[in-house]
Amino acid sequence: MSFRPTFDCLWCGARHVSRSPADLQGWAQLCSECVGRAGDNAFLRFRLKRALEERASAAGTGPADDAKP
Ligand SMILES: [Zn+2]
């Protein structure tokens, strides 16, 4: 998936509006609350990992270290 500025959270369905194209939520398509609890949930953790990879490849740099908001 690619970055989306506005979306419904893939996990809980909450509406989210990204603040910037670097906003990890926009890449994961998960709301801030779900990103914050990715440690407890395999699906959320997977989406977050993919989001980091996709954002990094879009930026042409290595993985960022800001997985936690
Ligand atoms: Zn959510």
N, CA, C, O and the ligand as a Tripos MOL2 file, in Angstrom:
@<TRIPOS>MOLECULE
protein
  277   275    70     0     0
PROTEIN
NO_CHARGES

@<TRIPOS>ATOM
      1 N           0.8430   -1.2040    0.0000 N.3       1 MET1
      2 CA          0.0000    0.0000    0.0000 C.3       1 MET1
      3 C           0.8740    1.2490    0.0000 C.2       1 MET1
      4 O           2.0240    1.2170    0.4370 O.2       1 MET1
      5 N           0.3290    2.3180   -0.4820 N.am      2 SER2
      6 CA          1.0740    3.5710   -0.4600 C.3       2 SER2
      7 C           0.4360    4.5310    0.5390 C.2       2 SER2
      8 O          -0.5960    4.2390    1.1450 O.2       2 SER2
      9 N           1.0760    5.6700    0.6880 N.am      3 PHE3
     10 CA          0.6140    6.6490    1.6530 C.3       3 PHE3
     11 C          -0.7650    7.2020    1.2890 C.2       3 PHE3
     12 O          -1.0520    7.4810    0.1250 O.2       3 PHE3
     13 N          -1.6060    7.3530    2.3080 N.am      4 ARG4
     14 CA         -2.9140    7.9850    2.1080 C.3       4 ARG4
     15 C          -3.0950    9.0690    3.1620 C.2       4 ARG4
     16 O          -2.9430    8.8090    4.3560 O.2       4 ARG4
     17 N          -3.4200   10.2810    2.7280 N.am      5 PRO5
     18 CA         -3.5620   11.3850    3.6860 C.3       5 PRO5
     19 C          -4.7690   11.2360    4.6000 C.2       5 PRO5
     20 O          -4.7160   11.6470    5.7600 O.2       5 PRO5
     21 N          -5.8510   10.6590    4.1040 N.am      6 THR6
     22 CA         -7.0060   10.3910    4.9560 C.3       6 THR6
     23 C          -7.4780    8.9700    4.6840 C.2       6 THR6
     24 O          -7.4320    8.4990    3.5470 O.2       6 THR6
     25 N          -7.9250    8.2980    5.7200 N.am      7 PHE7
     26 CA         -8.3250    6.8950    5.5630 C.3       7 PHE7
     27 C          -9.1320    6.4750    6.7830 C.2       7 PHE7
     28 O          -9.1790    7.1750    7.7940 O.2       7 PHE7
     29 N          -9.7640    5.3130    6.6610 N.am      8 ASP8
     30 CA        -10.3980    4.6740    7.8080 C.3       8 ASP8
     31 C          -9.4420    3.5920    8.2970 C.2       8 ASP8
     32 O          -8.9810    2.7640    7.5120 O.2       8 ASP8
     33 N          -9.1500    3.6020    9.5740 N.am      9 CYS9
     34 CA         -8.1990    2.6550   10.1650 C.3       9 CYS9
     35 C          -8.5410    1.2200    9.7610 C.2       9 CYS9
     36 O          -9.6870    0.7880    9.8800 O.2       9 CYS9
     37 N          -7.5270    0.4850    9.2810 N.am     10 LEU10
     38 CA         -7.7400   -0.8980    8.8420 C.3      10 LEU10
     39 C          -8.1790   -1.8020    9.9800 C.2      10 LEU10
     40 O          -8.8280   -2.8230    9.7540 O.2      10 LEU10
     41 N          -7.8290   -1.4330   11.1920 N.am     11 TRP11
     42 CA         -8.1340   -2.3070   12.3280 C.3      11 TRP11
     43 C          -9.4490   -1.9320   13.0070 C.2      11 TRP11
     44 O         -10.3140   -2.7880   13.1910 O.2      11 TRP11
     45 N          -9.6070   -0.6690   13.3780 N.am     12 CYS12
     46 CA        -10.7760   -0.2940   14.1660 C.3      12 CYS12
     47 C         -11.7750    0.5660   13.3870 C.2      12 CYS12
     48 O         -12.8800    0.8180   13.8680 O.2      12 CYS12
     49 N         -11.3910    1.0220   12.1790 N.am     13 GLY13
     50 CA        -12.3240    1.7780   11.3570 C.3      13 GLY13
     51 C         -12.4050    3.2570   11.6690 C.2      13 GLY13
     52 O         -13.2010    3.9690   11.0580 O.2      13 GLY13
     53 N         -11.5960    3.7400   12.6100 N.am     14 ALA14
     54 CA        -11.6320    5.1570   12.9690 C.3      14 ALA14
     55 C         -11.0860    6.0070   11.8240 C.2      14 ALA14
     56 O         -10.1280    5.6260   11.1510 O.2      14 ALA14
     57 N         -11.7100    7.1620   11.6180 N.am     15 ARG15
     58 CA        -11.2470    8.0970   10.6000 C.3      15 ARG15
     59 C          -9.9390    8.7370   11.0670 C.2      15 ARG15
     60 O          -9.8220    9.1730   12.2120 O.2      15 ARG15
     61 N          -8.9620    8.7860   10.1650 N.am     16 HIS16
     62 CA         -7.6980    9.4210   10.5300 C.3      16 HIS16
     63 C          -7.2620   10.3530    9.4120 C.2      16 HIS16
     64 O          -7.3780   10.0230    8.2320 O.2      16 HIS16
     65 N          -6.7570   11.5290    9.7990 N.am     17 VAL17
     66 CA         -6.2020   12.4860    8.8480 C.3      17 VAL17
     67 C          -4.7270   12.6570    9.1760 C.2      17 VAL17
     68 O          -4.3730   13.0620   10.2830 O.2      17 VAL17
     69 N          -3.8730   12.3490    8.2130 N.am     18 SER18
     70 CA         -2.4340   12.4400    8.4430 C.3      18 SER18
     71 C          -1.9950   13.8930    8.4760 C.2      18 SER18
     72 O          -2.5410   14.7440    7.7730 O.2      18 SER18
     73 N          -1.0030   14.1570    9.3040 N.am     19 ARG19
     74 CA         -0.4750   15.5130    9.4300 C.3      19 ARG19
     75 C           0.5060   15.8470    8.3180 C.2      19 ARG19
     76 O           0.5910   16.9960    7.8860 O.2      19 ARG19
     77 N           1.2480   14.8450    7.8530 N.am     20 SER20
     78 CA          2.2540   15.0910    6.8210 C.3      20 SER20
     79 C           2.5270   13.7970    6.0730 C.2      20 SER20
     80 O           2.1490   12.7240    6.5430 O.2      20 SER20
     81 N           3.1810   13.8790    4.9110 N.am     21 PRO21
     82 CA          3.5120   12.6610    4.1420 C.3      21 PRO21
     83 C           4.4900   11.7450    4.8660 C.2      21 PRO21
     84 O           4.7040   10.6100    4.4390 O.2      21 PRO21
     85 N           5.0830   12.2180    5.9520 N.am     22 ALA22
     86 CA          5.9720   11.3670    6.7470 C.3      22 ALA22
     87 C           5.2150   10.6690    7.8740 C.2      22 ALA22
     88 O           5.7900    9.8670    8.6110 O.2      22 ALA22
     89 N           3.9400   10.9720    8.0030 N.am     23 ASP23
     90 CA          3.1290   10.4220    9.0880 C.3      23 ASP23
     91 C           2.9900    8.9100    8.9240 C.2      23 ASP23
     92 O           2.4040    8.4310    7.9530 O.2      23 ASP23
     93 N           3.5310    8.1760    9.8740 N.am     24 LEU24
     94 CA          3.5370    6.7140    9.7670 C.3      24 LEU24
     95 C           2.1290    6.1350    9.7000 C.2      24 LEU24
     96 O           1.9120    5.1140    9.0480 O.2      24 LEU24
     97 N           1.1810    6.7690   10.3600 N.am     25 GLN25
     98 CA         -0.1990    6.2980   10.3180 C.3      25 GLN25
     99 C          -0.7190    6.2510    8.8760 C.2      25 GLN25
    100 O          -1.4450    5.3320    8.5000 O.2      25 GLN25
    101 N          -0.3420    7.2420    8.0870 N.am     26 GLY26
    102 CA         -0.7870    7.2960    6.6990 C.3      26 GLY26
    103 C          -0.2580    6.1410    5.8600 C.2      26 GLY26
    104 O          -0.9160    5.6800    4.9280 O.2      26 GLY26
    105 N           0.9380    5.6830    6.2030 N.am     27 TRP27
    106 CA          1.5250    4.5380    5.4870 C.3      27 TRP27
    107 C           0.9190    3.2290    5.9660 C.2      27 TRP27
    108 O           0.6480    2.3360    5.1630 O.2      27 TRP27
    109 N           0.7070    3.1120    7.2600 N.am     28 ALA28
    110 CA          0.1580    1.8710    7.8140 C.3      28 ALA28
    111 C          -1.3510    1.7980    7.6150 C.2      28 ALA28
    112 O          -1.9430    0.7190    7.6390 O.2      28 ALA28
    113 N          -1.9650    2.9660    7.4180 N.am     29 GLN29
    114 CA         -3.4240    3.0930    7.3820 C.3      29 GLN29
    115 C          -4.0350    2.5410    8.6550 C.2      29 GLN29
    116 O          -5.0160    1.7980    8.6530 O.2      29 GLN29
    117 N          -3.3960    2.9490    9.7430 N.am     30 LEU30
    118 CA         -3.8810    2.6470   11.0880 C.3      30 LEU30
    119 C          -3.9360    3.9550   11.8560 C.2      30 LEU30
    120 O          -3.0950    4.8300   11.6520 O.2      30 LEU30
    121 N          -4.9120    4.0950   12.7310 N.am     31 CYS31
    122 CA         -5.0080    5.3120   13.5220 C.3      31 CYS31
    123 C          -3.9180    5.3250   14.6020 C.2      31 CYS31
    124 O          -3.2760    4.3050   14.8540 O.2      31 CYS31
    125 N          -3.7200    6.4540   15.2180 N.am     32 SER32
    126 CA         -2.6480    6.6090   16.2070 C.3      32 SER32
    127 C          -2.8120    5.6170   17.3510 C.2      32 SER32
    128 O          -1.8340    5.0700   17.8610 O.2      32 SER32
    129 N          -4.0600    5.3950   17.7460 N.am     33 GLU33
    130 CA         -4.3240    4.4900   18.8630 C.3      33 GLU33
    131 C          -3.8630    3.0620   18.5290 C.2      33 GLU33
    132 O          -3.2460    2.3950   19.3600 O.2      33 GLU33
    133 N          -4.1640    2.6070   17.3210 N.am     34 CYS34
    134 CA         -3.7790    1.2550   16.9300 C.3      34 CYS34
    135 C          -2.2680    1.1460   16.7260 C.2      34 CYS34
    136 O          -1.6670    0.1320   17.0810 O.2      34 CYS34
    137 N          -1.6510    2.1850   16.1560 N.am     35 VAL35
    138 CA         -0.1900    2.1830   16.0300 C.3      35 VAL35
    139 C           0.4390    2.0610   17.4120 C.2      35 VAL35
    140 O           1.4510    1.3810   17.5820 O.2      35 VAL35
    141 N          -0.1600    2.7200   18.3960 N.am     36 GLY36
    142 CA          0.3840    2.7090   19.7420 C.3      36 GLY36
    143 C           0.2800    1.3640   20.4360 C.2      36 GLY36
    144 O           1.0100    1.1030   21.3920 O.2      36 GLY36
    145 N          -0.6240    0.5020   19.9650 N.am     37 ARG37
    146 CA         -0.7340   -0.8020   20.6130 C.3      37 ARG37
    147 C          -0.2730   -1.9420   19.6970 C.2      37 ARG37
    148 O          -0.6970   -3.0860   19.8610 O.2      37 ARG37
    149 N           0.5880   -1.6250   18.7450 N.am     38 ALA38
    150 CA          1.0810   -2.6340   17.8110 C.3      38 ALA38
    151 C           1.8710   -3.7250   18.5240 C.2      38 ALA38
    152 O           1.9760   -4.8440   18.0220 O.2      38 ALA38
    153 N           2.4280   -3.4050   19.6950 N.am     39 GLY39
    154 CA          3.2000   -4.3970   20.4350 C.3      39 GLY39
    155 C           2.3630   -5.5830   20.8870 C.2      39 GLY39
    156 O           2.9010   -6.6640   21.1300 O.2      39 GLY39
    157 N           1.0520   -5.3940   21.0020 N.am     40 ASP40
    158 CA          0.1770   -6.4400   21.5280 C.3      40 ASP40
    159 C          -0.5380   -7.2270   20.4400 C.2      40 ASP40
    160 O          -1.2610   -8.1780   20.7390 O.2      40 ASP40
    161 N          -0.3460   -6.8440   19.1810 N.am     41 ASN41
    162 CA         -1.2030   -7.3710   18.1370 C.3      41 ASN41
    163 C          -0.3930   -7.6850   16.8800 C.2      41 ASN41
    164 O           0.2480   -6.7960   16.3180 O.2      41 ASN41
    165 N          -0.4170   -8.9170   16.4460 N.am     42 ALA42
    166 CA          0.4140   -9.3430   15.3200 C.3      42 ALA42
    167 C           0.0420   -8.6330   14.0250 C.2      42 ALA42
    168 O           0.9210   -8.2860   13.2370 O.2      42 ALA42
    169 N          -1.2510   -8.4130   13.7970 N.am     43 PHE43
    170 CA         -1.6580   -7.7190   12.5690 C.3      43 PHE43
    171 C          -1.1470   -6.2820   12.5650 C.2      43 PHE43
    172 O          -0.6200   -5.8040   11.5600 O.2      43 PHE43
    173 N          -1.3040   -5.6090   13.6780 N.am     44 LEU44
    174 CA         -0.8580   -4.2190   13.7700 C.3      44 LEU44
    175 C           0.6600   -4.1280   13.6150 C.2      44 LEU44
    176 O           1.1760   -3.2250   12.9560 O.2      44 LEU44
    177 N           1.3640   -5.0770   14.2320 N.am     45 ARG45
    178 CA          2.8240   -5.0870   14.1470 C.3      45 ARG45
    179 C           3.2640   -5.2980   12.6960 C.2      45 ARG45
    180 O           4.2030   -4.6570   12.2230 O.2      45 ARG45
    181 N           2.5770   -6.2030   11.9980 N.am     46 PHE46
    182 CA          2.8870   -6.4690   10.5990 C.3      46 PHE46
    183 C           2.6470   -5.2300    9.7520 C.2      46 PHE46
    184 O           3.4870   -4.8700    8.9260 O.2      46 PHE46
    185 N           1.5070   -4.5740    9.9490 N.am     47 ARG47
    186 CA          1.2050   -3.3700    9.1640 C.3      47 ARG47
    187 C           2.2250   -2.2610    9.4330 C.2      47 ARG47
    188 O           2.6290   -1.5390    8.5210 O.2      47 ARG47
    189 N           2.6270   -2.1390   10.6760 N.am     48 LEU48
    190 CA          3.5790   -1.1010   11.0430 C.3      48 LEU48
    191 C           4.9390   -1.3650   10.3950 C.2      48 LEU48
    192 O           5.5970   -0.4450    9.9100 O.2      48 LEU48
    193 N           5.3420   -2.6240   10.3960 N.am     49 LYS49
    194 CA          6.6180   -2.9890    9.7920 C.3      49 LYS49
    195 C           6.5950   -2.6940    8.2960 C.2      49 LYS49
    196 O           7.5450   -2.1320    7.7500 O.2      49 LYS49
    197 N           5.5140   -3.0740    7.6460 N.am     50 ARG50
    198 CA          5.3710   -2.8060    6.2110 C.3      50 ARG50
    199 C           5.3680   -1.3060    5.9400 C.2      50 ARG50
    200 O           5.9760   -0.8380    4.9770 O.2      50 ARG50
    201 N           4.6790   -0.5570    6.8000 N.am     51 ALA51
    202 CA          4.6010    0.8910    6.6210 C.3      51 ALA51
    203 C           5.9840    1.5230    6.6990 C.2      51 ALA51
    204 O           6.3150    2.4160    5.9180 O.2      51 ALA51
    205 N           6.7860    1.0530    7.6460 N.am     52 LEU52
    206 CA          8.1480    1.5800    7.7820 C.3      52 LEU52
    207 C           8.9640    1.2850    6.5290 C.2      52 LEU52
    208 O           9.6990    2.1400    6.0360 O.2      52 LEU52
    209 N           8.8240    0.0670    6.0220 N.am     53 GLU53
    210 CA          9.5640   -0.3160    4.8180 C.3      53 GLU53
    211 C           9.1110    0.4920    3.6100 C.2      53 GLU53
    212 O           9.9310    0.9400    2.8100 O.2      53 GLU53
    213 N           7.7950    0.6770    3.4840 N.am     54 GLU54
    214 CA          7.2650    1.4020    2.3380 C.3      54 GLU54
    215 C           7.6490    2.8710    2.3980 C.2      54 GLU54
    216 O           8.0020    3.4730    1.3840 O.2      54 GLU54
    217 N           7.5780    3.4430    3.5920 N.am     55 ARG55
    218 CA          7.9600    4.8500    3.7320 C.3      55 ARG55
    219 C           9.4480    5.0200    3.4420 C.2      55 ARG55
    220 O           9.8540    5.9890    2.8000 O.2      55 ARG55
    221 N          10.2610    4.0710    3.9190 N.am     56 ALA56
    222 CA         11.7070    4.1600    3.7000 C.3      56 ALA56
    223 C          12.0400    4.0390    2.2140 C.2      56 ALA56
    224 O          12.8870    4.7720    1.7030 O.2      56 ALA56
    225 N          11.3790    3.1220    1.5270 N.am     57 SER57
    226 CA         11.6990    2.9550    0.1120 C.3      57 SER57
    227 C          11.1990    4.1530   -0.6970 C.2      57 SER57
    228 O          11.8230    4.5270   -1.6900 O.2      57 SER57
    229 N          10.1020    4.7490   -0.2930 N.am     58 ALA58
    230 CA          9.5980    5.9420   -0.9710 C.3      58 ALA58
    231 C          10.5560    7.1040   -0.7800 C.2      58 ALA58
    232 O          10.7220    7.9360   -1.6720 O.2      58 ALA58
    233 N          11.1870    7.1570    0.3860 N.am     59 ALA59
    234 CA         12.1170    8.2450    0.6920 C.3      59 ALA59
    235 C          13.5090    7.9500    0.1710 C.2      59 ALA59
    236 O          14.3550    8.8430    0.1180 O.2      59 ALA59
    237 N          13.7600    6.6990   -0.2180 N.am     60 GLY60
    238 CA         15.0610    6.3270   -0.7160 C.3      60 GLY60
    239 C          16.1180    6.2420    0.3600 C.2      60 GLY60
    240 O          17.3090    6.3990    0.0920 O.2      60 GLY60
    241 N          15.6740    5.9930    1.5830 N.am     61 THR61
    242 CA         16.6180    5.8810    2.6870 C.3      61 THR61
    243 C          16.3750    4.5680    3.4310 C.2      61 THR61
    244 O          15.4510    3.8270    3.0990 O.2      61 THR61
    245 N          17.1880    4.2870    4.4150 N.am     62 GLY62
    246 CA         17.0130    3.1040    5.2200 C.3      62 GLY62
    247 C          15.8390    3.2740    6.1550 C.2      62 GLY62
    248 O          15.2650    4.3580    6.2550 O.2      62 GLY62
    249 N          15.4780    2.1860    6.8510 N.am     63 PRO63
    250 CA         14.3470    2.2490    7.7890 C.3      63 PRO63
    251 C          14.5360    3.3140    8.8630 C.2      63 PRO63
    252 O          15.6270    3.4660    9.4130 O.2      63 PRO63
    253 N          13.4930    4.0320    9.1500 N.am     64 ALA64
    254 CA         13.5470    5.0350   10.1950 C.3      64 ALA64
    255 C          13.4030    4.3590   11.5560 C.2      64 ALA64
    256 O          12.9720    3.2090   11.6430 O.2      64 ALA64
    257 N          13.7600    5.0670   12.6000 N.am     65 ASP65
    258 CA         13.7020    4.4670   13.9190 C.3      65 ASP65
    259 C          12.5840    5.0550   14.7680 C.2      65 ASP65
    260 O          12.6450    5.0220   15.9970 O.2      65 ASP65
    261 N          11.5700    5.5890   14.1140 N.am     66 ASP66
    262 CA         10.4860    6.2210   14.8680 C.3      66 ASP66
    263 C           9.2010    5.3940   14.7790 C.2      66 ASP66
    264 O           8.1190    5.9390   14.5620 O.2      66 ASP66
    265 N           9.3260    4.0950   14.9460 N.am     67 ALA67
    266 CA          8.1580    3.2270   14.8880 C.3      67 ALA67
    267 C           7.1560    3.5620   15.9830 C.2      67 ALA67
    268 O           5.9500    3.3780   15.8180 O.2      67 ALA67
    269 N           7.6720    4.0540   17.0980 N.am     68 LYS68
    270 CA          6.7740    4.4340   18.1720 C.3      68 LYS68
    271 C           6.4510    5.9210   18.0640 C.2      68 LYS68
    272 O           7.3640    6.7450   18.0180 O.2      68 LYS68
    273 N           5.2130    6.2660   18.0250 N.am     69 PRO69
    274 CA          4.8220    7.6750   17.8620 C.3      69 PRO69
    275 C           5.1920    8.5260   19.0830 C.2      69 PRO69
    276 O           4.9300    9.7280   19.1000 O.2      69 PRO69
    277 ZN         -7.4410    2.1520   14.7220 Zn       70 ZN70
@<TRIPOS>BOND
     1     1     2 1
     2     2     3 1
     3     3     4 2
     4     3     5 am
     5     5     6 1
     6     6     7 1
     7     7     8 2
     8     7     9 am
     9     9    10 1
    10    10    11 1
    11    11    12 2
    12    11    13 am
    13    13    14 1
    14    14    15 1
    15    15    16 2
    16    15    17 am
    17    17    18 1
    18    18    19 1
    19    19    20 2
    20    19    21 am
    21    21    22 1
    22    22    23 1
    23    23    24 2
    24    23    25 am
    25    25    26 1
    26    26    27 1
    27    27    28 2
    28    27    29 am
    29    29    30 1
    30    30    31 1
    31    31    32 2
    32    31    33 am
    33    33    34 1
    34    34    35 1
    35    35    36 2
    36    35    37 am
    37    37    38 1
    38    38    39 1
    39    39    40 2
    40    39    41 am
    41    41    42 1
    42    42    43 1
    43    43    44 2
    44    43    45 am
    45    45    46 1
    46    46    47 1
    47    47    48 2
    48    47    49 am
    49    49    50 1
    50    50    51 1
    51    51    52 2
    52    51    53 am
    53    53    54 1
    54    54    55 1
    55    55    56 2
    56    55    57 am
    57    57    58 1
    58    58    59 1
    59    59    60 2
    60    59    61 am
    61    61    62 1
    62    62    63 1
    63    63    64 2
    64    63    65 am
    65    65    66 1
    66    66    67 1
    67    67    68 2
    68    67    69 am
    69    69    70 1
    70    70    71 1
    71    71    72 2
    72    71    73 am
    73    73    74 1
    74    74    75 1
    75    75    76 2
    76    75    77 am
    77    77    78 1
    78    78    79 1
    79    79    80 2
    80    79    81 am
    81    81    82 1
    82    82    83 1
    83    83    84 2
    84    83    85 am
    85    85    86 1
    86    86    87 1
    87    87    88 2
    88    87    89 am
    89    89    90 1
    90    90    91 1
    91    91    92 2
    92    91    93 am
    93    93    94 1
    94    94    95 1
    95    95    96 2
    96    95    97 am
    97    97    98 1
    98    98    99 1
    99    99   100 2
   100    99   101 am
   101   101   102 1
   102   102   103 1
   103   103   104 2
   104   103   105 am
   105   105   106 1
   106   106   107 1
   107   107   108 2
   108   107   109 am
   109   109   110 1
   110   110   111 1
   111   111   112 2
   112   111   113 am
   113   113   114 1
   114   114   115 1
   115   115   116 2
   116   115   117 am
   117   117   118 1
   118   118   119 1
   119   119   120 2
   120   119   121 am
   121   121   122 1
   122   122   123 1
   123   123   124 2
   124   123   125 am
   125   125   126 1
   126   126   127 1
   127   127   128 2
   128   127   129 am
   129   129   130 1
   130   130   131 1
   131   131   132 2
   132   131   133 am
   133   133   134 1
   134   134   135 1
   135   135   136 2
   136   135   137 am
   137   137   138 1
   138   138   139 1
   139   139   140 2
   140   139   141 am
   141   141   142 1
   142   142   143 1
   143   143   144 2
   144   143   145 am
   145   145   146 1
   146   146   147 1
   147   147   148 2
   148   147   149 am
   149   149   150 1
   150   150   151 1
   151   151   152 2
   152   151   153 am
   153   153   154 1
   154   154   155 1
   155   155   156 2
   156   155   157 am
   157   157   158 1
   158   158   159 1
   159   159   160 2
   160   159   161 am
   161   161   162 1
   162   162   163 1
   163   163   164 2
   164   163   165 am
   165   165   166 1
   166   166   167 1
   167   167   168 2
   168   167   169 am
   169   169   170 1
   170   170   171 1
   171   171   172 2
   172   171   173 am
   173   173   174 1
   174   174   175 1
   175   175   176 2
   176   175   177 am
   177   177   178 1
   178   178   179 1
   179   179   180 2
   180   179   181 am
   181   181   182 1
   182   182   183 1
   183   183   184 2
   184   183   185 am
   185   185   186 1
   186   186   187 1
   187   187   188 2
   188   187   189 am
   189   189   190 1
   190   190   191 1
   191   191   192 2
   192   191   193 am
   193   193   194 1
   194   194   195 1
   195   195   196 2
   196   195   197 am
   197   197   198 1
   198   198   199 1
   199   199   200 2
   200   199   201 am
   201   201   202 1
   202   202   203 1
   203   203   204 2
   204   203   205 am
   205   205   206 1
   206   206   207 1
   207   207   208 2
   208   207   209 am
   209   209   210 1
   210   210   211 1
   211   211   212 2
   212   211   213 am
   213   213   214 1
   214   214   215 1
   215   215   216 2
   216   215   217 am
   217   217   218 1
   218   218   219 1
   219   219   220 2
   220   219   221 am
   221   221   222 1
   222   222   223 1
   223   223   224 2
   224   223   225 am
   225   225   226 1
   226   226   227 1
   227   227   228 2
   228   227   229 am
   229   229   230 1
   230   230   231 1
   231   231   232 2
   232   231   233 am
   233   233   234 1
   234   234   235 1
   235   235   236 2
   236   235   237 am
   237   237   238 1
   238   238   239 1
   239   239   240 2
   240   239   241 am
   241   241   242 1
   242   242   243 1
   243   243   244 2
   244   243   245 am
   245   245   246 1
   246   246   247 1
   247   247   248 2
   248   247   249 am
   249   249   250 1
   250   250   251 1
   251   251   252 2
   252   251   253 am
   253   253   254 1
   254   254   255 1
   255   255   256 2
   256   255   257 am
   257   257   258 1
   258   258   259 1
   259   259   260 2
   260   259   261 am
   261   261   262 1
   262   262   263 1
   263   263   264 2
   264   263   265 am
   265   265   266 1
   266   266   267 1
   267   267   268 2
   268   267   269 am
   269   269   270 1
   270   270   271 1
   271   271   272 2
   272   271   273 am
   273   273   274 1
   274   274   275 1
   275   275   276 2
@<TRIPOS>SUBSTRUCTURE
     1 MET1         2 RESIDUE 1 A MET
     2 SER2         6 RESIDUE 1 A SER
     3 PHE3        10 RESIDUE 1 A PHE
     4 ARG4        14 RESIDUE 1 A ARG
     5 PRO5        18 RESIDUE 1 A PRO
     6 THR6        22 RESIDUE 1 A THR
     7 PHE7        26 RESIDUE 1 A PHE
     8 ASP8        30 RESIDUE 1 A ASP
     9 CYS9        34 RESIDUE 1 A CYS
    10 LEU10       38 RESIDUE 1 A LEU
    11 TRP11       42 RESIDUE 1 A TRP
    12 CYS12       46 RESIDUE 1 A CYS
    13 GLY13       50 RESIDUE 1 A GLY
    14 ALA14       54 RESIDUE 1 A ALA
    15 ARG15       58 RESIDUE 1 A ARG
    16 HIS16       62 RESIDUE 1 A HIS
    17 VAL17       66 RESIDUE 1 A VAL
    18 SER18       70 RESIDUE 1 A SER
    19 ARG19       74 RESIDUE 1 A ARG
    20 SER20       78 RESIDUE 1 A SER
    21 PRO21       82 RESIDUE 1 A PRO
    22 ALA22       86 RESIDUE 1 A ALA
    23 ASP23       90 RESIDUE 1 A ASP
    24 LEU24       94 RESIDUE 1 A LEU
    25 GLN25       98 RESIDUE 1 A GLN
    26 GLY26      102 RESIDUE 1 A GLY
    27 TRP27      106 RESIDUE 1 A TRP
    28 ALA28      110 RESIDUE 1 A ALA
    29 GLN29      114 RESIDUE 1 A GLN
    30 LEU30      118 RESIDUE 1 A LEU
    31 CYS31      122 RESIDUE 1 A CYS
    32 SER32      126 RESIDUE 1 A SER
    33 GLU33      130 RESIDUE 1 A GLU
    34 CYS34      134 RESIDUE 1 A CYS
    35 VAL35      138 RESIDUE 1 A VAL
    36 GLY36      142 RESIDUE 1 A GLY
    37 ARG37      146 RESIDUE 1 A ARG
    38 ALA38      150 RESIDUE 1 A ALA
    39 GLY39      154 RESIDUE 1 A GLY
    40 ASP40      158 RESIDUE 1 A ASP
    41 ASN41      162 RESIDUE 1 A ASN
    42 ALA42      166 RESIDUE 1 A ALA
    43 PHE43      170 RESIDUE 1 A PHE
    44 LEU44      174 RESIDUE 1 A LEU
    45 ARG45      178 RESIDUE 1 A ARG
    46 PHE46      182 RESIDUE 1 A PHE
    47 ARG47      186 RESIDUE 1 A ARG
    48 LEU48      190 RESIDUE 1 A LEU
    49 LYS49      194 RESIDUE 1 A LYS
    50 ARG50      198 RESIDUE 1 A ARG
    51 ALA51      202 RESIDUE 1 A ALA
    52 LEU52      206 RESIDUE 1 A LEU
    53 GLU53      210 RESIDUE 1 A GLU
    54 GLU54      214 RESIDUE 1 A GLU
    55 ARG55      218 RESIDUE 1 A ARG
    56 ALA56      222 RESIDUE 1 A ALA
    57 SER57      226 RESIDUE 1 A SER
    58 ALA58      230 RESIDUE 1 A ALA
    59 ALA59      234 RESIDUE 1 A ALA
    60 GLY60      238 RESIDUE 1 A GLY
    61 THR61      242 RESIDUE 1 A THR
    62 GLY62      246 RESIDUE 1 A GLY
    63 PRO63      250 RESIDUE 1 A PRO
    64 ALA64      254 RESIDUE 1 A ALA
    65 ASP65      258 RESIDUE 1 A ASP
    66 ASP66      262 RESIDUE 1 A ASP
    67 ALA67      266 RESIDUE 1 A ALA
    68 LYS68      270 RESIDUE 1 A LYS
    69 PRO69      274 RESIDUE 1 A PRO
    70 ZN70       277 GROUP 0 **** ****
